[in-house]
């Protein structure tokens, strides 16, 4: 009886979407960069850990030149904080109230993340309400 319970429980755990952890390294759309997501206290945050094209045409490391906050311009893109403040919900596959920084336009957006059944991470940035946002699907590259 005990074996049957453990076997059933184990199979149930494997079949539950989202039983995989969201922390780890994720490849962004087009594999342009990798983002390391980790726990920051009770919330989740993430930073850029790899770039497909880490240097400018002149050979210098890319830096954050478009940031709306002037004193944050010039920071290296590698290591740049990209995600912050994500809170867990009752759904183990869904995080809300986060922010995402887009170094391509220098703006910070509201953001939510949803771990999909296929293991991809849906990252949705928006202004106002999620309905008027944009989603990307990231693939996990490392735990």
C-alpha positions in Angstrom: 0.0 0.0 0.0 2.8 2.4 0.9 4.6 1.7 -2.4 1.4 2.3 -4.4 0.9 5.7 -2.6 4.5 6.7 -3.3 4.3 5.7 -6.9 1.0 7.5 -7.4 2.3 10.6 -5.6 5.5 10.5 -7.7 3.6 10.3 -10.9 1.3 13.0 -9.9 4.2 15.3 -9.1 5.8 14.7 -12.4 2.6 15.4 -14.3 1.8 18.6 -12.6 2.7 21.5 -14.9 4.9 24.0 -13.2 6.5 21.5 -10.8 9.7 22.6 -12.5 11.4 25.6 -10.9 11.4 29.0 -12.6 14.8 29.9 -11.2 17.7 29.2 -13.5 19.0 30.5 -16.8 16.6 31.3 -19.6 17.2 32.1 -23.3 15.3 35.1 -24.5 13.5 35.5 -27.8 15.8 34.6 -30.7 18.5 33.5 -28.2 19.8 37.1 -28.1 20.6 36.9 -24.4 20.4 34.7 -21.4 18.7 35.8 -18.2 19.5 34.3 -14.8 16.3 34.2 -12.6 16.8 33.8 -8.9 15.1 34.4 -5.6 15.6 37.9 -4.1 14.2 37.5 -0.7 10.5 36.5 -1.1 10.4 37.7 -4.7 12.1 36.8 -8.0 14.6 38.9 -9.9 16.9 38.4 -12.9 19.9 39.7 -14.7 21.5 39.3 -18.1 24.3 36.7 -18.0 25.1 36.2 -21.7 24.8 38.1 -24.9 24.8 36.7 -28.4 26.6 39.9 -29.5 28.3 41.2 -26.4 30.3 43.9 -28.2 29.6 46.9 -30.3 30.8 47.1 -33.9 33.9 49.0 -32.5 34.7 46.0 -30.3 33.8 47.6 -27.0 31.4 45.8 -24.5 27.8 46.9 -25.0 26.5 49.4 -22.4 23.1 50.7 -21.4 22.9 53.9 -23.3 19.1 54.5 -23.5 18.2 54.3 -19.9 15.6 57.0 -18.9 17.5 57.4 -15.6 20.5 59.4 -16.7 22.9 58.2 -14.0 22.2 54.6 -14.9 23.5 55.0 -18.5 26.8 53.4 -19.2 26.3 50.3 -17.1 27.5 47.1 -18.9 24.6 45.1 -20.4 26.2 41.9 -19.1 25.1 41.7 -15.5 22.4 44.3 -16.0 19.4 43.8 -13.7 16.5 43.0 -16.1 13.7 41.6 -13.8 12.7 42.6 -10.3 9.9 42.3 -7.8 8.0 39.3 -9.1 5.6 37.9 -6.5 4.3 34.3 -6.3 0.6 33.7 -6.6 -1.6 30.8 -5.5 -0.9 29.3 -9.0 2.7 27.9 -8.8 3.2 28.7 -12.5 2.3 32.4 -12.3 4.2 35.5 -10.9 2.9 39.0 -10.9 3.7 42.6 -9.9 7.2 42.4 -11.5 9.1 44.9 -13.6 11.1 44.3 -16.7 13.7 46.7 -18.1 14.1 46.8 -21.8 17.6 48.0 -22.7 16.5 48.3 -26.4 14.3 51.3 -25.5 15.5 52.3 -22.0 12.1 51.8 -20.4 10.8 49.8 -17.5 7.5 48.0 -17.9 5.1 46.1 -15.6 5.5 42.4 -16.1 4.1 39.0 -15.3 5.5 35.6 -15.9 3.7 32.3 -16.6 5.4 28.9 -16.8 3.8 27.1 -19.7 2.9 23.4 -19.9 5.7 22.9 -22.5 8.3 24.3 -20.1 8.6 27.7 -21.8 8.4 30.9 -19.7 5.9 33.4 -21.0 7.1 36.9 -20.1 4.5 39.6 -20.6 5.5 43.3 -20.4 2.9 45.9 -20.4 1.8 49.5 -19.6 -1.4 49.8 -17.6 -3.0 46.4 -17.9 -1.6 43.1 -19.3 -4.2 43.0 -22.0 -2.3 45.8 -23.8 1.1 44.2 -23.5 3.6 42.1 -25.4 4.7 38.6 -24.7 7.9 36.7 -25.3 8.5 33.0 -24.7 11.8 32.1 -23.2 13.4 28.6 -23.1 15.3 27.3 -20.1 18.9 26.6 -20.8 20.2 25.7 -17.3 18.8 25.1 -13.8 
